[in-house]
């Protein structure tokens, strides 16, 4: 099967067995909820057929964050398999953005609905886009996209260590 560029939500289930049984094709997702969201199961979008498990419950260890906006699903951070198919992707607004670095930079060049909100919140010192997203109650990928747009417009500065994911306001507000 070829890899997909979108995911499809198949439902919310009380057990991982029920959720896994509902997955049929690459990109299918099923949410397991028992009181609170516990895990997101994803049929690997690469087409290998494996079921990926994203823990959403911080009480049992490191966890991804799941964001829903309308019928769109976003998972943060990226999902990176270090074995088998070795897929690495971002799941953002039901889109699968492959981190194979071929077209990776172009995803940050799209128009962004929260750019002015991010600009108003950027401090004069460097701040992580993840921390900024938490302060703004926004999706980290949206905030990162807005930060890159602001850098291109010379309204923000990225930390020279690009891996830091930190940005700051450029200029003066007064």
MOVEN-V707959 format. One record per helix or strand of 2 or more residues. SS is the DSSP state (H for helix, E for strand). FROM is the first residue (numbers start at 1). LEN is the number of residues. If there is no record, write none. Layout:
SS,FROM,LEN ; SS,FROM,LEN
//
This chain:
E,8,6 ; H,16,7 ; E,28,6 ; E,37,7 ; E,51,5 ; H,58,3 ; E,65,5 ; E,72,9 ; E,88,5 ; E,95,4 ; H,104,6 ; H,115,7 ; E,127,2 ; H,129,8 ; H,140,13 ; E,156,3 ; H,162,3 ; E,166,4
//
